[in-house]
Amino acid sequence: MSDYMDCPKCGLRVHRTLTVEHHHSQLAKGFTYHPAKCTYCGQFAGAGATRTRKQQQTEQYKDHQNTYDEQVYLYYVYPDGETKNAPDVEYELKNKKTGEVLASGKTDDGGNTERFQTNQPEDVTITALVGNEYMNIGQCRTNNREYSRHSARIPKGHIFFDIYYIVADRSFALAAETRRRLHTQSGRYDERRGDIWLTYPVSTEGGFKTAWKTVYDKQKELDMFVKEGHIYSHASLSKLGLIGKAGLDFKTSENEDGTLTFGEIAELEILNWAMSSELHLYGCRTGRVDAKAAMSAVDAFFDRQSSVKWVWGQRGFTSFSYSQHRFIEIDEDPKDLRDIFLVAFWNKRLNRGYEKPLPQSMNDPAEVMPPYSRNR
């Protein structure tokens, strides 16, 4: 005899141990005893009025006890620990033993693959298109748990970029190359982790805007966060009577005055910065407040780039040095050097007006001025 019967009052299938009165009192409280639909075939597969969840699962899956299924959720993991769904990623899920493709396609907006089935528990290899090639990012095993889903992480690097001013002796370019080389040697920048470094030489403010827009487009295309930006250029504060002419300096052109003003900085595209991101400005006095604009170049970039963690600028005039820790002025052709640094140096005449108290060592010509920074 079956454990279930049709209720003589409503016709619903209920457990025999339940009286009609108790059954309808439970219905009044919101409990439902309609036969449950099978998750897989959509057909009614047993009664929902079971006494325990274990019994309910047994009834629902009795027609599918030999079916094993799985779904994979793909997500990006960045070096800082940030995570993000991985939508529209091409994937292949293969039987590890036979190599049979069990599912393939692109993940949905939530980073999920299609759900697939096997007739017995199988080890499945998970591959995804990372960059221009498929990468093995893990494996899972199909099972008969309800709505089983396996998570697989896709390592994602960061974007580093530098924009430097073009000059004949390539001094700005060499300083940029030095910074990239040191970052590579220290492991801060690592191509094996998926990091990429973008470099843009510019000569005009229009060229700078184009380079910045290219970084913006690239990080959108690759769906990556910007970790660091380095800008090597001249810079200036306003001259008496000229309001709004403080900023980064480049060559003049027919349609440009050569200065990327604070107002123009406020119109640059907003990049998607990583949690511990940094933007470095190496131009002269980029960290000094301009009297006319009541702000510095650091402030202008910090206010515009709403998610950048740190923006660094120079408190005084800068020049090229053999060392980044001590100002040792270069007295030879920079082209012949391997390492070259652009740093701010102490000078009473050039850097007068610097915020007090001044360090006792300010008269030391080899002392490097500490940068000014803003952070969130």
C-alpha positions in Angstrom: 0.0 0.0 0.0 1.3 3.5 -0.9 2.2 5.9 1.9 0.2 8.6 0.1 -3.5 9.0 -0.7 -5.7 11.6 -2.4 -7.4 14.0 0.0 -11.2 13.3 -0.1 -11.9 17.0 0.3 -9.5 18.7 -2.1 -8.1 15.8 -4.1 -4.4 16.7 -3.3 -2.0 13.9 -2.6 -1.1 13.7 1.0 0.6 11.4 3.5 -1.8 8.8 5.0 -0.8 9.7 8.5 -2.3 13.2 8.1 -6.0 13.6 8.9 -8.1 15.8 6.6 -8.5 18.4 9.3 -4.8 18.6 10.0 -4.0 18.7 6.3 -6.3 21.7 5.7 -5.1 23.5 8.8 -1.6 23.2 7.5 -2.8 24.6 4.1 -4.3 27.6 5.9 -0.9 28.3 7.4 0.8 28.4 4.0 2.1 24.8 3.7 1.5 23.3 0.2 1.0 19.6 -0.5 1.0 19.7 -4.2 3.0 17.0 -5.9 6.5 18.4 -6.5 7.9 19.0 -10.0 11.1 17.2 -10.9 13.9 19.8 -11.3 15.2 18.0 -14.5 12.2 16.8 -16.5 9.4 19.1 -15.2 7.1 16.2 -14.5 5.4 15.5 -11.2 7.5 13.0 -9.4 6.0 12.2 -6.0 4.2 14.1 -3.3 5.5 17.2 -1.7 3.8 16.4 1.6 6.8 14.4 2.9 7.7 14.5 6.6 11.4 15.2 6.1 13.6 16.9 3.6 15.4 13.6 3.0 12.1 11.9 2.1 11.2 14.9 -0.2 14.5 14.6 -2.1 14.1 10.9 -2.4 10.6 11.3 -4.0 11.6 14.1 -6.3 14.7 12.4 -7.7 13.5 8.7 -7.7 13.2 8.8 -11.5 16.7 10.4 -11.8 18.7 8.5 -9.3 21.2 7.6 -11.9 21.7 11.1 -13.3 24.6 13.2 -12.1 24.9 16.9 -12.9 27.0 20.0 -12.3 27.2 23.7 -13.2 30.4 25.8 -13.1 30.6 29.4 -11.9 33.6 31.4 -13.2 35.0 34.4 -11.5 38.0 36.7 -11.8 40.5 37.0 -9.0 42.9 40.0 -9.1 46.2 40.2 -7.3 44.8 42.4 -4.6 42.2 39.7 -3.7 39.3 41.5 -5.6 36.8 39.1 -7.2 34.4 39.7 -10.0 31.9 37.6 -12.0 33.4 36.4 -15.4 30.6 37.0 -17.9 30.8 36.2 -21.6 33.9 34.0 -21.2 34.3 31.1 -23.6 34.7 27.8 -21.8 34.9 24.0 -22.4 34.0 21.4 -19.8 35.5 18.0 -20.7 35.4 14.5 -19.3 38.8 14.2 -17.8 39.1 10.5 -18.7 37.7 10.4 -22.2 38.2 14.0 -23.4 34.5 14.3 -24.4 33.2 17.8 -24.4 30.3 17.9 -21.9 29.4 21.6 -22.3 30.9 24.6 -24.1 29.9 28.1 -25.0 30.0 31.4 -23.1 29.1 32.2 -19.5 26.0 34.2 -18.8 26.0 37.6 -17.1 26.5 36.0 -13.7 29.5 34.0 -14.9 27.7 30.7 -15.0 28.1 27.9 -17.5 25.2 25.8 -18.7 24.1 22.9 -16.5 25.2 19.5 -17.8 24.6 15.8 -16.9 26.4 12.5 -16.9 25.1 9.0 -16.2 27.7 8.4 -13.5 30.0 10.5 -11.3 32.7 11.9 -13.6 35.8 14.1 -13.2 35.5 17.2 -15.4 38.3 19.4 -16.6 37.4 23.2 -16.7 39.1 25.3 -19.4 38.4 28.9 -20.3 39.7 31.3 -22.9 42.1 33.6 -21.1 43.7 36.2 -23.4 44.2 34.4 -26.7 44.5 30.8 -25.5 42.6 28.3 -23.5 43.8 27.8 -19.9 43.1 24.9 -17.6 41.6 26.6 -14.5 40.5 23.6 -12.4 38.3 20.5 -12.3 35.1 19.3 -10.6 33.1 16.1 -10.2 29.5 15.6 -11.2 27.2 14.5 -8.4 23.5 14.1 -7.6 23.1 17.0 -5.1 20.3 19.4 -5.9 21.5 22.5 -7.8 25.2 21.5 -7.4 27.5 24.3 -8.6 31.3 24.4 -8.7 33.3 27.6 -8.6 36.5 28.1 -10.7 38.7 31.1 -10.5 40.4 32.8 -13.4 43.6 34.7 -12.5 43.5 38.3 -13.6 46.4 40.7 -13.7 46.5 44.5 -13.4 47.3 47.3 -15.9 50.3 49.4 -15.3 51.0 52.4 -17.6 53.4 55.2 -18.1 53.0 58.4 -20.3 56.3 60.3 -20.9 57.2 63.5 -22.7 59.4 63.1 -25.8 62.7 64.9 -25.7 65.9 64.5 -27.8 68.0 62.8 -25.1 65.2 60.4 -24.1 65.7 61.3 -20.5 62.0 61.0 -19.7 61.7 57.7 -21.6 64.8 56.3 -19.7 63.2 57.2 -16.4 60.0 55.3 -17.4 62.0 52.3 -18.5 64.0 52.3 -15.2 60.8 52.2 -13.2 59.3 49.3 -15.2 62.6 47.4 -14.9 62.7 47.8 -11.2 59.0 46.8 -10.8 59.7 43.7 -12.9 62.7 42.7 -10.8 60.9 43.2 -7.5 57.8 41.2 -8.7 55.5 44.1 -8.3 54.8 43.8 -12.0 54.6 40.2 -13.3 53.5 39.2 -16.8 53.1 35.6 -15.6 50.4 36.8 -13.3 48.6 38.4 -16.2 49.9 42.0 -15.7 50.3 44.2 -18.7 52.3 47.4 -19.0 51.2 50.2 -21.4 53.7 52.8 -22.6 52.8 56.0 -24.4 55.3 58.7 -25.6 53.6 62.0 -26.2 54.8 65.5 -27.2 51.5 67.6 -26.9 48.6 67.9 -24.5 46.4 66.4 -27.2 48.8 63.5 -27.4 48.4 63.1 -23.6 44.6 63.1 -23.8 44.7 60.5 -26.5 47.1 58.3 -24.5 44.9 58.6 -21.4 41.8 57.7 -23.5 43.7 54.6 -24.9 44.3 53.4 -21.3 40.6 53.8 -20.6 39.6 51.9 -23.7 42.1 49.1 -23.0 41.0 48.5 -19.5 37.4 48.4 -20.6 38.3 45.9 -23.4 40.3 43.6 -21.1 38.0 44.1 -18.1 41.0 44.8 -15.9 41.8 47.2 -13.1 44.5 49.8 -13.3 47.1 49.3 -10.6 49.6 52.0 -11.3 50.1 55.1 -13.6 53.3 57.1 -14.0 53.4 60.4 -15.7 56.8 61.9 -16.7 56.5 65.5 -18.0 57.2 69.1 -17.3 54.8 71.0 -15.0 54.3 74.5 -13.8 52.2 76.7 -11.5 50.3 79.8 -12.6 52.2 83.0 -13.4 51.1 86.3 -12.0 48.0 87.5 -13.8 47.4 84.2 -15.7 44.6 82.3 -14.0 44.1 78.6 -14.7 47.5 78.0 -16.5 48.9 75.7 -13.9 49.2 72.1 -15.0 51.3 69.6 -17.0 53.4 71.2 -19.8 54.0 69.9 -23.3 54.9 71.5 -26.7 52.5 74.1 -28.0 50.7 73.5 -31.2 48.4 75.4 -33.6 45.3 74.7 -31.5 46.9 74.1 -28.0 48.7 76.4 -25.6 50.9 73.5 -24.3 49.4 73.3 -20.8 47.1 70.5 -19.6 45.3 72.7 -17.1 43.5 71.5 -13.9 40.2 72.1 -15.7 41.3 69.8 -18.6 42.4 67.2 -16.0 38.9 67.3 -14.6 37.6 66.2 -18.0 39.8 63.2 -18.5 38.1 59.7 -18.5 37.7 58.1 -15.1 39.8 54.9 -15.0 38.7 51.8 -13.1 41.5 51.7 -10.4 42.4 48.7 -8.3 41.9 48.9 -4.5 45.6 49.7 -3.7 46.2 51.7 -6.9 48.7 54.6 -7.3 49.2 57.5 -9.7 52.6 59.1 -9.7 53.3 62.6 -11.2 57.0 63.4 -11.7 56.7 66.9 -13.0 58.1 69.9 -11.1 56.0 71.0 -8.2 53.0 68.8 -9.1 52.4 68.4 -5.4 52.5 72.2 -4.6 49.3 74.1 -4.3 48.8 76.8 -7.0 47.9 80.1 -5.5 45.5 81.0 -8.3 43.8 77.6 -8.6 43.9 76.9 -4.9 44.9 73.3 -5.6 47.8 71.2 -6.9 48.0 68.8 -9.9 47.8 66.0 -7.3 44.5 67.4 -6.1 43.2 67.7 -9.6 43.9 64.1 -10.5 42.8 62.8 -7.1 39.4 64.6 -7.3 38.8 63.4 -10.9 39.9 59.8 -10.5 37.4 58.9 -7.9 38.6 55.3 -7.2 42.3 55.8 -7.2 43.8 55.0 -3.8 47.0 57.2 -3.9 48.1 60.1 -6.0 51.7 61.3 -5.5 53.4 64.5 -6.7 56.6 66.5 -6.2 56.9 69.3 -3.7 59.7 71.0 -5.5 61.6 71.2 -8.8 62.7 67.9 -10.2 65.7 66.8 -12.2 67.3 63.6 -13.3 69.4 61.7 -10.8 71.6 58.6 -10.7 69.7 57.5 -7.6 66.1 57.6 -6.4 67.1 58.0 -2.8 69.9 60.6 -3.1 69.9 63.4 -5.6 73.1 62.9 -7.6 72.7 65.1 -10.6 73.5 63.4 -14.0 76.5 65.0 -15.7 76.7 62.8 -18.8 74.5 61.9 -21.7 71.5 60.0 -20.3 71.5 57.7 -23.4 74.6 56.0 -22.0 72.9 55.2 -18.7 70.9 52.1 -17.6 69.1 53.6 -14.5 67.9 57.2 -14.3 65.4 58.7 -11.9 63.3 61.9 -11.9 63.3 63.2 -8.3 62.7 66.5 -6.5 65.8 68.0 -4.9 66.4 70.6 -2.1 67.2 74.1 -3.2 66.5 77.2 -1.0 66.1 79.5 -4.0 64.0 77.3 -6.3 61.9 75.7 -3.6 61.3 78.7 -1.4 57.9 78.8 0.2 57.9 75.0 0.9 55.7 74.1 3.9 57.6 74.3 7.3 59.1 72.8 9.3 62.0 72.2 6.9 64.2 69.2 7.7 67.6 70.0 9.1 69.2 68.4 6.1 67.6 70.8 3.6 71.0 72.3 2.9 72.3 68.9 1.8 72.3 69.1 -2.0 71.9 65.4 -2.2 68.7 65.3 -0.1 65.6 64.2 -2.0 62.4 66.1 -1.1 59.6 63.8 0.1 56.6 63.7 -2.3 53.2 65.1 -1.5 50.3 62.6 -1.6 46.5 62.3 -1.3 44.9 59.0 -0.4 41.5 57.5 0.4 
